[in-house]
Amino acid sequence: MSAMHPVYRVAQKVRLVYWRVFKPRTYGVKVVALGDGGTVMLVRHSYQSRDLFMLPGGGIHRGETVLAAAERELREETGCRLGNARIHGEFFSAAEGARNHITVVTGTASGEPCVDGREIIEAAFVPLDLLPANIAPASLRRLIEVRDGLPPAAEW
């Protein structure tokens, strides 16, 4: 285990308390990065729901476009590049306290996953037709939409 994991966990707990108290508006992206042979990139974080696979993603920096944020987050979390990026849908979630606006971006991933071992402890391409049982529910809903060509649902 990286020495940074406890720091990330504490920072996440502080962030969640802040979100519940102040309910800030946040803007983020999640990336459905499709690989070869009907696969998709999933990650596991060191600090949040460590047992669950999720879509890569994170916050949008001030002045950054949604597509640029998606490309940056995929590269930072997995070492892979995103091509043919396009917006799948926009969602809202207040589940963790913040008023979180989430844009889901789809595209093709290139490269081999390589994680830093601090924030992300696992990144892997998994078959879309054999998704793991331990996947975050919202990530699963987005993957089913993309895989089956469905429109984005009304809720996260």
C-alpha positions as CSV (number, residue, x, y, z in Angstrom):
1,M,0.0,0.0,0.0
2,S,1.3,3.4,-0.9
3,A,2.1,5.8,2.0
4,M,-0.2,8.3,0.3
5,H,-3.4,6.2,0.6
6,P,-4.2,7.4,4.1
7,V,-3.7,11.0,3.1
8,Y,-6.1,10.6,0.2
9,R,-8.7,8.9,2.5
10,V,-8.5,11.7,5.1
11,A,-8.7,14.3,2.3
12,Q,-11.8,12.6,1.0
13,K,-13.5,12.6,4.4
14,V,-12.7,16.3,4.9
15,R,-14.1,17.0,1.4
16,L,-17.3,15.1,2.1
17,V,-17.9,17.0,5.4
18,Y,-17.3,20.3,3.6
19,W,-19.8,19.2,0.8
20,R,-22.5,18.3,3.3
21,V,-22.1,21.5,5.3
22,F,-21.7,24.0,2.4
23,K,-23.3,22.2,-0.5
24,P,-21.0,23.7,-3.2
25,R,-21.7,23.4,-6.9
26,T,-19.1,21.2,-8.6
27,Y,-18.5,20.3,-12.2
28,G,-17.0,17.0,-13.2
29,V,-16.6,14.4,-15.9
30,K,-16.8,10.7,-16.1
31,V,-15.2,8.9,-19.1
32,V,-16.6,5.9,-20.9
33,A,-13.2,5.0,-22.6
34,L,-13.8,2.2,-25.1
35,G,-10.9,-0.1,-25.9
36,D,-10.4,-2.8,-28.5
37,G,-12.6,-5.9,-28.8
38,G,-15.6,-4.4,-26.9
39,T,-13.8,-3.4,-23.7
40,V,-14.1,-0.4,-21.4
41,M,-11.6,1.2,-19.0
42,L,-12.6,0.9,-15.3
43,V,-10.6,2.1,-12.3
44,R,-10.5,1.6,-8.5
45,H,-9.6,4.5,-6.2
46,S,-7.4,4.3,-3.2
47,Y,-9.5,6.6,-1.1
48,Q,-13.2,6.2,-2.1
49,S,-15.2,3.0,-2.3
50,R,-11.9,1.1,-2.9
51,D,-13.7,-2.2,-3.5
52,L,-15.8,-0.8,-6.4
53,F,-14.8,-0.3,-10.0
54,M,-15.8,3.1,-11.5
55,L,-15.5,5.1,-14.6
56,P,-12.4,7.3,-14.7
57,G,-13.0,11.0,-14.1
58,G,-12.7,14.0,-12.0
59,G,-13.2,17.8,-11.7
60,I,-13.2,20.3,-14.5
61,H,-10.6,23.0,-14.1
62,R,-11.6,26.7,-14.4
63,G,-11.5,27.6,-18.1
64,E,-11.2,24.0,-19.2
65,T,-13.7,22.5,-21.6
66,V,-15.6,19.3,-20.8
67,L,-13.8,17.3,-23.5
68,A,-10.4,18.6,-22.4
69,A,-11.2,17.6,-18.8
70,A,-12.2,14.1,-19.9
71,E,-9.0,13.7,-21.9
72,R,-6.9,15.0,-19.0
73,E,-8.6,12.9,-16.4
74,L,-8.2,9.7,-18.4
75,R,-4.6,10.4,-19.0
76,E,-3.9,11.3,-15.4
77,E,-5.7,8.3,-13.9
78,T,-4.8,5.6,-16.4
79,G,-2.0,6.8,-18.7
80,C,-4.3,6.2,-21.7
81,R,-5.3,8.7,-24.4
82,L,-8.8,9.5,-25.4
83,G,-9.8,9.9,-29.0
84,N,-13.1,10.7,-30.8
85,A,-14.5,12.2,-27.6
86,R,-18.1,13.3,-27.5
87,I,-20.7,14.0,-24.8
88,H,-23.0,11.2,-23.9
89,G,-25.1,13.1,-21.4
90,E,-25.3,15.6,-18.5
91,F,-26.4,14.5,-15.0
92,F,-26.9,16.0,-11.5
93,S,-26.2,14.3,-8.2
94,A,-26.5,15.6,-4.6
95,A,-25.8,12.2,-3.1
96,E,-22.6,13.2,-1.4
97,G,-23.8,16.7,-0.4
98,A,-22.3,18.8,-3.2
99,R,-24.5,19.9,-6.1
100,N,-22.5,17.9,-8.5
101,H,-23.0,18.4,-12.3
102,I,-21.5,15.4,-14.1
103,T,-20.9,15.2,-17.8
104,V,-20.3,11.8,-19.2
105,V,-18.0,11.7,-22.2
106,T,-17.5,8.7,-24.5
107,G,-14.6,8.0,-26.8
108,T,-11.9,5.5,-27.7
109,A,-8.9,4.8,-25.5
110,S,-5.4,4.0,-26.7
111,G,-2.4,2.9,-24.8
112,E,-1.8,0.5,-21.9
113,P,-3.2,1.3,-18.5
114,C,-0.6,2.5,-16.0
115,V,-1.6,3.8,-12.5
116,D,0.3,5.9,-10.1
117,G,-0.6,3.7,-7.1
118,R,-1.6,6.7,-5.0
119,E,-5.0,7.9,-6.2
120,I,-5.8,5.0,-8.5
121,I,-4.8,1.5,-7.4
122,E,-6.2,-0.4,-10.4
123,A,-7.1,0.5,-14.0
124,A,-8.0,-2.2,-16.6
125,F,-9.9,-2.8,-19.8
126,V,-12.8,-5.1,-19.1
127,P,-15.3,-6.7,-21.6
128,L,-18.5,-4.7,-21.8
129,D,-20.4,-8.0,-21.8
130,L,-18.7,-9.3,-18.7
131,L,-18.7,-6.3,-16.3
132,P,-17.5,-7.1,-12.8
133,A,-20.1,-7.5,-10.0
134,N,-18.4,-4.9,-7.9
135,I,-19.0,-1.9,-10.1
136,A,-20.5,1.4,-8.8
137,P,-24.2,1.6,-9.7
138,A,-24.0,4.9,-11.5
139,S,-21.1,3.7,-13.6
140,L,-23.0,0.5,-14.5
141,R,-26.1,2.6,-15.6
142,R,-23.9,4.8,-17.9
143,L,-22.1,1.7,-19.3
144,I,-25.4,0.0,-20.1
145,E,-26.7,3.2,-21.9
146,V,-23.5,3.4,-24.0
147,R,-23.3,-0.3,-24.7
148,D,-26.9,-0.7,-25.7
149,G,-27.2,2.7,-27.5
150,L,-29.8,4.0,-25.0
151,P,-30.4,7.7,-24.3
152,P,-29.1,9.1,-21.0
153,A,-31.4,8.5,-18.1
154,A,-32.9,11.5,-16.3
155,E,-31.1,10.7,-13.0
156,W,-27.5,9.9,-12.2
